[in-house]
Amino acid sequence: MGRIRFLLIVLAALATGVVPGDRTLGQPPTAPPPEEKKDAPPTDAQGQLMETVGLLSGLYLYQSYLNIGLLADGKAEKIYDEKAARSVLGSILTPLSTVDQQLGKVAKMARTQADREAVEQLRVIVTLLRQQGRDLTAFWDSGRPEDGAKYETTRKEAWKQLSLLLKLEK
């Protein structure tokens, strides 16, 4: 299992509150099964860097997804006015271009195929989040139900991909 994939599993555990190997307080720790030992965190600097990038990227994309949804709901409930909603959406979407570029550089540094695939999954999610933002803007501009449906379709696909990557749904 690649380093980034390992880190994404840890991220999923943090997000769901289910920690693999969780034990009752006061009980002595038990040795992990042999298959878990091979996935131990790397001790080399590049391996640590890949794990950190994976963790931070996963958290950032998850948070971006939540922010877009909260913003859409907030505008629908008139918590945000038009100008504020568009400004906040821009502050969510604009950095995603840079994130995608940087993930492209990380993919080139990846030593394993699993790491490269994990970075590519992250980049797919970046693309979906950017599209989700464009679809939301189109819906705000037109107010047409079909534009709202397109936003909803993209939102669902972004959630599906995030859930797969972070193992959020069973």
HUWO-V137378 format. One record per helix or strand of 2 or more residues. SS is the DSSP state (A for helix, B for strand). FROM is the first residue (numbers start at 1). TO is the last residue. Records with the same first field share a line. If there is no record, write none. Layout:
SS: FROM-TO, FROM-TO
//
This chain:
A: 3-16, 34-37, 45-76, 82-109, 113-142, 145-166
//
